[in-house]
Amino acid sequence: MVSRKSIFALSVIACLLLCAFKHNKNKNGFVHNSDDFTYAVTDNTSITITGYTGATGPVVIPSTILRMPVSRIGVKAFLNKTGITGVTIPDSVTRIGERAFSGCTGLAVVHIPNSVTSIGQRAFENCTGLSAITIPGSVMKIGDFAFENCTRLSSAYLLVHGPMTMGTGVFNNCASSFKVYYKMSKY
C-alpha cells in the first residue's frame, strides 16, 4: 500500500517537473509559453516575444498576452523559421529586435505597423522570399544590415515623417533591380 507521504512527494515532484517544462529561463529572466509563442514580461507592464513554436504558414502576432500589450519582438525570436510565409505585427509593437526574423527564407509578406520605431540589426537578414517592404513613418532607426541578403527584395518604400537613422549596409545584396522609394511628409 502506498502511503500518503509518498503520494504527496510524487505530487510535488510532478508539479515541479511540469513547471520546469512550462518555464524556461533565459538571460533576461523567465520565459513563458502561450499558444505558439514564448515570451518574457518586461517591467511587469508589457510582453516581449522571445520565440515561436507554431506551425508554418502565415503568422499573426497577438497584440496582448496576459492582458499586457506585446511591445517588442525580441532578439532572434523567429530566427531561421523557414516555413513562415507571412507575418502580421500588431500595432502594439514598437521594436523589432536584432535578427528577429533572420533566415526566414519562406517569408514573403511582412506587415510593419505605424507603431514600430526601431528595426534592429540584421532583423530581416537572409529573408530571401521578401520581394517588397514598406517601412512606416514611425520608424526612426533601421539597424545595420537589417535587410541584407534579401536577394528577391526589389523595392523598399520608406514613408518618412521625421528624422531617420539608417545603419550600414541596410539593403546590401538585394535584387539587382532594387530601388528605394521615399515619401516625405510633414511631422
LUMSE-655262 format. One record per residue (C-alpha): residue in one letter; y negated, x negated, z. Coordinates in steps of 0.1 Angstrom, whole numbers, plus 5000, padded with zeros to 4 digits. Layout:
AYXZ/...
END
This chain:
M500050005000/V496549874991/S494149865020/R490549995019/K489149645023/S491049534991/I489749834972/F486249774984/A486449404975/L487749484940/S484949744935/V482349484945/I483849224920/A483949484892/C480249574898/L479249204898/L481149154865/L479549454849/C476149334859/A476848984845/F477749134812/K474749364811/H472149104820/N471848754806/K469348514820/N467148304797/K464348064805/N461848354810/G463948554834/F466448834829/V467148964795/H468349324794/N470249524768/S469149854753/D471050004724/D470749744696/F468149524713/T467949264741/Y464549244758/A462549104786/V460049274808/T456649104805/D454449114836/N456049444846/T453849614820/S455449564786/I458549464767/T459349164745/I462249204721/T464348894725/G467348974703/Y469149214680/T472749314682/G472749614660/A474149694626/T473049564592/G470549754570/P467049874579/V465949824615/V463350034633/I462049854664/P461250114692/S457750154704/T458850184740/I461750084762/L461950204798/R458650384792/M456850054786/P455349954753/V457149704731/S454349454727/R456049144713/I458849034691/G460048714708/V460848374696/K464048374673/A464648744682/F466148824648/L467048464638/N469548444609/K470348824609/T471148804572/G472249164570/I468949314579/T467349474548/G464149614562/V462049614594/T459549864607/I457549724635/P455849984658/D452049984663/S452549884699/V453449524689/T450649274690/R452548944685/I455448834662/G456848514678/E457948184663/R460948214640/A461248574649/F462748674615/S463548324602/G466648314580/C466848684575/T467848634538/G468549004532/L465149114545/A463349284515/V460749504532/V458649444563/H456049684577/I453549494598/P451249744616/N447549714622/S448149624658/V449549284652/T447049004659/S449348694656/I452248584634/G454048284649/Q455047964632/R457948004607/A458148374617/F459448474583/E460648134570/N463648154546/C463448524541/T464548494505/G464748864499/L461048934505/S459048994473/A455749114487/I454049124521/T450849304534/I449149134563/P446849384581/G443249304590/S444149294627/V445948964622/M443748674634/K446248394633/I449148304610/G451148014622/D452347704603/F454947764576/A455148144585/F456448244551/E457847904539/N460847914515/C460448284508/T461448204473/R461148554459/L457748624475/S455448674446/S452448834463/A450748854497/Y448049104504/L445648994531/L443449274544/V440749064561/H438449234587/G437248924605/P437948554612/M441448454604/T443148124611/M445948014588/G448247734596/T449647454574/G451947554546/V451947924553/F453248014518/N455047684509/N457747714483/C457348074475/A457948214440/S456348014411/S454248324402/F453048354438/K449548504443/V447448584473/Y445148894472/Y442248934496/K440549254505/M437449184526/S435749444547/K433049454574/Y434149424610/
END
